[in-house]
Amino acid sequence: AEHEIQKELMKNLRQDHNNMKVKVKQNAGV
């Protein structure tokens, strides 16, 4: 079960990281 939780956490972290990159790109483009 813990392994599944870790996978979910990693997935969420990756999504957050991608969202941050997108925001930085948008800010740089403005």
N, CA, C and O atoms as CSV, one atom per row, in Angstrom:
chain,resi,resn,atom,element,x,y,z
A,1,ALA,N,N,0.836,-1.203,0.000
A,1,ALA,CA,C,0.000,0.000,0.000
A,1,ALA,C,C,0.872,1.253,0.000
A,1,ALA,O,O,0.594,2.220,-0.710
A,2,GLU,N,N,1.925,1.218,0.806
A,2,GLU,CA,C,2.788,2.404,0.877
A,2,GLU,C,C,3.399,2.702,-0.488
A,2,GLU,O,O,3.583,3.861,-0.862
A,3,HIS,N,N,3.708,1.646,-1.218
A,3,HIS,CA,C,4.307,1.843,-2.536
A,3,HIS,C,C,3.345,2.617,-3.435
A,3,HIS,O,O,3.757,3.496,-4.193
A,4,GLU,N,N,2.060,2.279,-3.342
A,4,GLU,CA,C,1.062,2.986,-4.154
A,4,GLU,C,C,1.004,4.451,-3.762
A,4,GLU,O,O,0.903,5.330,-4.618
A,5,ILE,N,N,1.068,4.711,-2.453
A,5,ILE,CA,C,1.012,6.101,-1.981
A,5,ILE,C,C,2.202,6.867,-2.544
A,5,ILE,O,O,2.059,8.003,-2.998
A,6,GLN,N,N,3.373,6.246,-2.514
A,6,GLN,CA,C,4.567,6.935,-3.027
A,6,GLN,C,C,4.416,7.238,-4.511
A,6,GLN,O,O,4.813,8.306,-4.977
A,7,LYS,N,N,3.838,6.292,-5.255
A,7,LYS,CA,C,3.643,6.537,-6.689
A,7,LYS,C,C,2.728,7.734,-6.898
A,7,LYS,O,O,2.975,8.570,-7.767
A,8,GLU,N,N,1.660,7.813,-6.089
A,8,GLU,CA,C,0.732,8.941,-6.206
A,8,GLU,C,C,1.449,10.244,-5.888
A,8,GLU,O,O,1.269,11.244,-6.584
A,9,LEU,N,N,2.267,10.233,-4.830
A,9,LEU,CA,C,2.988,11.447,-4.446
A,9,LEU,C,C,3.914,11.874,-5.575
A,9,LEU,O,O,3.966,13.054,-5.921
A,10,MET,N,N,4.636,10.935,-6.144
A,10,MET,CA,C,5.566,11.271,-7.226
A,10,MET,C,C,4.805,11.841,-8.415
A,10,MET,O,O,5.257,12.792,-9.052
A,11,LYS,N,N,3.649,11.258,-8.709
A,11,LYS,CA,C,2.848,11.750,-9.832
A,11,LYS,C,C,2.416,13.187,-9.564
A,11,LYS,O,O,2.489,14.042,-10.447
A,12,ASN,N,N,1.967,13.443,-8.340
A,12,ASN,CA,C,1.527,14.796,-7.997
A,12,ASN,C,C,2.693,15.767,-8.062
A,12,ASN,O,O,2.543,16.892,-8.539
A,13,LEU,N,N,3.855,15.335,-7.583
A,13,LEU,CA,C,5.030,16.210,-7.609
A,13,LEU,C,C,5.373,16.552,-9.050
A,13,LEU,O,O,5.677,17.702,-9.368
A,14,ARG,N,N,5.325,15.548,-9.921
A,14,ARG,CA,C,5.673,15.787,-11.317
A,14,ARG,C,C,4.680,16.762,-11.939
A,14,ARG,O,O,5.068,17.643,-12.706
A,15,GLN,N,N,3.393,16.606,-11.608
A,15,GLN,CA,C,2.382,17.516,-12.154
A,15,GLN,C,C,2.636,18.934,-11.670
A,15,GLN,O,O,2.548,19.886,-12.445
A,16,ASP,N,N,2.955,19.075,-10.370
A,16,ASP,CA,C,3.234,20.408,-9.828
A,16,ASP,C,C,4.419,21.015,-10.553
A,16,ASP,O,O,4.405,22.196,-10.899
A,17,HIS,N,N,5.449,20.203,-10.784
A,17,HIS,CA,C,6.657,20.692,-11.443
A,17,HIS,C,C,6.323,21.167,-12.859
A,17,HIS,O,O,6.782,22.224,-13.292
A,18,ASN,N,N,5.526,20.380,-13.568
A,18,ASN,CA,C,5.145,20.768,-14.930
A,18,ASN,C,C,4.318,22.045,-14.910
A,18,ASN,O,O,4.496,22.914,-15.764
A,19,ASN,N,N,3.418,22.164,-13.942
A,19,ASN,CA,C,2.591,23.370,-13.851
A,19,ASN,C,C,3.468,24.588,-13.603
A,19,ASN,O,O,3.232,25.654,-14.170
A,20,MET,N,N,4.477,24.432,-12.758
A,20,MET,CA,C,5.374,25.559,-12.466
A,20,MET,C,C,6.118,25.968,-13.732
A,20,MET,O,O,6.266,27.156,-14.017
A,21,LYS,N,N,6.586,24.977,-14.489
A,21,LYS,CA,C,7.323,25.292,-15.722
A,21,LYS,C,C,6.419,26.049,-16.689
A,21,LYS,O,O,6.856,27.005,-17.329
A,22,VAL,N,N,5.169,25.627,-16.798
A,22,VAL,CA,C,4.226,26.289,-17.706
A,22,VAL,C,C,4.019,27.726,-17.258
A,22,VAL,O,O,4.009,28.640,-18.082
A,23,LYS,N,N,3.855,27.931,-15.950
A,23,LYS,CA,C,3.639,29.288,-15.442
A,23,LYS,C,C,4.851,30.154,-15.730
A,23,LYS,O,O,4.706,31.311,-16.124
A,24,VAL,N,N,6.037,29.612,-15.541
A,24,VAL,CA,C,7.261,30.384,-15.791
A,24,VAL,C,C,7.316,30.765,-17.264
A,24,VAL,O,O,7.665,31.896,-17.601
A,25,LYS,N,N,6.976,29.831,-18.139
A,25,LYS,CA,C,6.992,30.117,-19.581
A,25,LYS,C,C,5.999,31.227,-19.893
A,25,LYS,O,O,6.309,32.145,-20.653
A,26,GLN,N,N,4.801,31.148,-19.308
A,26,GLN,CA,C,3.778,32.167,-19.568
A,26,GLN,C,C,4.261,33.523,-19.078
A,26,GLN,O,O,4.090,34.532,-19.762
A,27,ASN,N,N,4.869,33.547,-17.885
A,27,ASN,CA,C,5.349,34.816,-17.339
A,27,ASN,C,C,6.461,35.379,-18.219
A,27,ASN,O,O,6.522,36.586,-18.450
A,28,ALA,N,N,7.336,34.510,-18.708
A,28,ALA,CA,C,8.446,34.964,-19.537
A,28,ALA,C,C,7.917,35.485,-20.870
A,28,ALA,O,O,8.493,36.401,-21.457
A,29,GLY,N,N,6.820,34.901,-21.343
A,29,GLY,CA,C,6.271,35.308,-22.630
A,29,GLY,C,C,5.564,36.653,-22.565
A,29,GLY,O,O,5.430,37.338,-23.579
A,30,VAL,N,N,5.117,37.028,-21.385
A,30,VAL,CA,C,4.367,38.295,-21.260
A,30,VAL,C,C,5.310,39.476,-21.363
A,30,VAL,O,O,4.872,40.624,-21.283
